[in-house]
Amino acid sequence: MSLLLKDKVYTVQSTTAKRGIYPLHSYKLGLYRLPIKLEDQYEINSIVNGLKKTFVMDAFADRIYATYYWKEENMPDPDASGYKQVELQVQVEVVTGEVVDMIYQIYPVEKYGDTLWVKDYRKKADANAKMIIDTILRNTVLADRMVEHLVKTKKVSQEEALKELEEMTPLAQIVPNAKPKPASPPPGQQAAQVEAEVETRSGAKPGPIDVDFKTKLKVSETFTATSSGNKIKIFGPRKGNEVLGIWGEVVSVDFDICIGDGACIDACPVKVYEWAEFPGNPSSEKKPLMARESDCIFCLACENVCPVQAIKIFKKG
C-alpha cells in the first residue's frame, strides 16, 4: 500500500475527511480507501489481537488504531554532554465498514517538546505510517480480502493476486500467526457471515455492466437531476421504468442490473449519488442517481463495492 499511498498524501486543509469527521490537528494526513468490506466484529478483533506484539493496538466502535513508537537521539553516546533522546510516534486509524479507510496523521515535531534537532522527522513518520499500513494489509484478514478483490476485478489467479499484494506492500513486516481464528460467538448467536450472498431480484438483468456500451448504444435521452440541475445521459432504449438502460457518461450505472442495495451511495466519498424512485422496475424501485457526476474523483470505491457489478467509472477526457 505504500506504493499506492505515494499519491494519496496531502496537506490538511479542512477539519473533515472523506468519511465522517476526524480531528485533524496535525501537519499532514494520509488517506487511502480499500474497496473491500470489513464489518464482522470477530474479524476486527482478530486484527487487533494479531498485531498486539508489533504495534500498540486499540479499537473503539468501528475503528482500529495501530500506533508505532520509535526513538531519536542527537548523538550516539548517551553519556556525552548535550545528549538528547525523544520518543516519537505515528498512528494509523482503520475505519471499517462497506469499504475500509486507512488514515494517518503526522503531527508537528514541536508536539514532542524541544525536538527541532530531530532530522528528517516528517519523512520518517511518513515511512513508519506506511509501514504500519503495509503490515496490516499483508498479515491480517485484509490480505485475504484484497486477494479476493484482485482475483475478482482483475481476473487473475490467486497466486498472481498474492504477488501483486506483496508488490503493493514493500514496507510490510512479517508477523507470524497474525490471523488468529475469531472467537466463537456467544451460545445461541450465529456469527456474521464473512461475505453476504448477493440476492438478485426476480427480473433483474445479470451483471456485469458491458464496459463497451458507449460503442454499442446510442444516447436515447437525457435526464435532469432536480437537486443539481445536471443533465445525465441515458444510453440504450428506455421503456418507462420497466427497462431503464445505462445512465451516466462518466459515472455509469446499468439500472437494469442495479438492485438498489445502496452500497455505492455509502462508499462514495464526495456524494455523487442520491436516491431516485423508479416504481415498477423489476430489479429495484429505487436507484442511485449520479446527480453530481462531475464531482467524481475516480476513486472507484462505488465500482468495487457494487455486488452485481452494475457500475463502470470512466475518466474524463
N, C-alpha and C positions, 0 to 999 in steps of 0.2 A: 504493500500500500504506500510505502514511502515514495515509490516512483510515481504513483498517481497523484500523491499529495503535493508534488513539487509545484503544480499549477493551481493548487487549491488553498494557498495560504495568502492571507491579505490583511492589511491593517484594519483594525476595528474602527468603524465609522458610526456605528449606531449601537443602541442598547438592546437590540433584538437580533436573534439569529434566525435561521431558516425554519426551525420548528420550536414553538414555544418561546419562552423568554429566558435568556441566560444572563447571569450577572457578569458583564464583561468589563472588569476593572483592570484590564491588562494591556500589554503592549501589542500583542498580535493574537489572532485567532486562526486556528487551522480547522477546517471543516471538510469532512468527506462523507458522502452518503453512499451506503451499500444497499444495492437493490435486493436485499434478502430480508426475510421475516425472522424476528426473534421475539416471541411473546410468552412462550412456556416458562413458567416460574422455575421449574426444575432445571431447565437448561440455563437460565440466567444464573441460578445458584451454582451450577457446575462451573461456569466461567470464573465466578468469584472464588470458589474453593480451589479450583485447579491452578490458579496463579498466585495463591497467597504466599508461596515461598519465593516468588520472583519479584512481586510488587506489593505495595500496601493496597489491599483491595477493600472496597466497601460498596454497599448497594443501598439505594433508597428508592422506593416506589418502582418506576420503570427504568431506573438509571443505574449504571455500574460506574464506579470510579476506580481508576488504577493510577497510583502515584509512585513515581520513581525519584529516589534521592541520590545525590552524588556530592562529593566534597571537592573543594578547590583550595589550593594552597598558593601563597605568593612566592614561596621558595621551598626547596626540598627538605631543608634541615629544620625540624621543629624547635631545636634548641638555639637557633640563630637569633640574633637581635632583630626585632621587627617582624618576626614570623607571624603570619595571619592564616587563619583557616575559616572557611564558611561552608555550611551545608545548604545546598540548593535543591530545588525540587521542581518537577513539572507533572501535571496531572492530565490524564485523558478521561473524558466523560463519554460513556457509551449510552446513547438514548435508544432504547429498544422499541419495538412496535412492528408495524407493517413494513417499514424499512428501518435500517439501523444507521444512526448518525454517529460518527466518531469526531469528537470535538476536543481541542486542547487550547490552552491559553498560555502565553508567555508573559510573565509579569516583568516589570522593570527591575533591573538588578538592585536598585536602591531599596526595594522592598525588604531586602535581607540585611540592611544596615550599611555600614561603611564598606562597600564592596566594589567600588569603581575600579579597583585593581584587577578584578577578575577579567581574564582575556577571553574573547570570543564567546561571551555568555549566551547571547541570543542564538548563535549558530549551534552551540552545544545543547541548549534547551530544545531547539527545534529538532535536532537529530535524536535526542533522547525521547521526545514525544513520538516521533515517527517509529522509533524502535519499539515503544510500547504498543503502538497500533499494529505493527508488523507481527509482534509476538502474540498478541491476542488473536489476530486473524489466522496465523499459521498453526496455533496449538489448541484452539478450542473448538467448540461445536460450530463456530462461524466458518472454520475451514471447510467442514462438510457442506455447509450451506453454499459457500462460494463455489466449490467444485460442482455441486448440483446445478447452480445457476449457469456456470460456464458451459457445462455439458449441454444444458437445455438451449441456451441462447446462441452459442457458437457452433453447436453441432459437432463437438469434438469428443474424443474418448475421455474416459476418466483419467487415464494416465497423462494425456495432453493437458487436461484441465488442471491437474495437480502440479504439473511442471510450470504452467502459466502462473498459478498461485505462488509458487516458490520464487519465480522471477519478479512478481509484484511485491514481495515482502523480503527484500535482501537484508534488512536490518534485524530480522527476527532472531530472538534467542530460542533455542530448542529446549522446551520444558517437558520432560518425560511425565507421562500419566496426567496430563493437564485436562483430560476429558473424562473425569470420573463419571460413573453411572449416576444418573439423577436419583435422589432419594425416592423411596416408594411413597406413593400418595397415601393419605390417611385412609383407614378402613372405610369402605362404603363410598369412596370418591374415586372417580376414574381420572387418570392422568390425562391432561390435554393432549390431543393429537399433535405430533410434530408438524405435519403438513395436512391442512384441511383439504378434504376432497372437494373438487370443484363440481358443483351441481349445475349442469347445463339444462336450462328450462326447455320444456317441450316447445318446438317451433323455432328455436334459435339456430342460426347457421353455425356450423362448426368453424373454429379458428384454425390457423391464424389468419390475420388480415393479409391480403395479397399486396405485397410491398411494391409491386409494379403496376398498381391500379391506375396511376396517372397516365400511363401509356396505353391503357386499355379502355378507360372510361372517360366520358366527357363530363364537363360541369353541366349539370341539368338545371340548377337553380342556385340562388344564394339565400341565406337566412340571416336576418339582422338580430344580433343579441340585444335584448332590451336593456340590460344593465350597462353595457359598454358602448353600444352603438356600432360595434364591429360587424362587418359582413363576413359570413362564413360560407365557403364554397361547399357545395354538395355534389359529389361525384357519383354517376350512375343514376339509373331511373328510380324515381320515388313514387310509391303508390300509397298516398295518405300516410298513416302511421304503421301500416302493415309491412311495407318494405321501405326502409329509410335510406339505404345506400351508405356511402362513406363520407363523413363530414370532416372538413378541415384540410387545409393545404399544407400547413407546417406541422400542426398537431392533428394528426389524422386518426379518427376512430371509426371503425366499421360498426355502425349502430345495429346492424342485423346480427352481429356476433356478440356484441356487448350484452352482459347480463345484469348491468346496473348494480354491481356489488359495492361500488364507491371506493375501491382501493386506490384508484388513480387520484381521486379528489383528496384523499388523506395524504397521499405521497407527495403531491406537487408542492414544492417549497414556495412558489410565487403565486399560487391560487389562480392558475389558468382556467380551471374548470368551475362550473356551477351546475346544479341540478336543473334539468329541463324535463317537462312532462310530455309523454307520448302515449296517451291512452290507447289501448288496443294492440300495442306492439307485442308480438308473440314471445320475444325473449325477455323484455322487461319494459315496464311502462314509464320508467324514468331513465334518463341518460346523462352522462357527464358532458355538458356542452362546453366547448372550448371558447368561452366568451371573451377571454383575454389572451387569445392565441399569440398575439405579437409580444407578449411578456415572457414567452417560453425561453428558458436559459439552457435548454438542451442537456439537462442532467440525466434524462432517460429514466428517471425514477418511475414515472407512470407506465412507461412501456414495459419495464421489467417486472412490475408487480401485478400487471393485468393477468388474472388467472386463465383467461381464454384467449390471450394474445390478440386482442382486438385493436391494439394501438400501434401506430408507427410514427416516430418523430423524424422530421426532415429538417436539416439545417437550411437556413435561408441562403438565397443566392445560388 
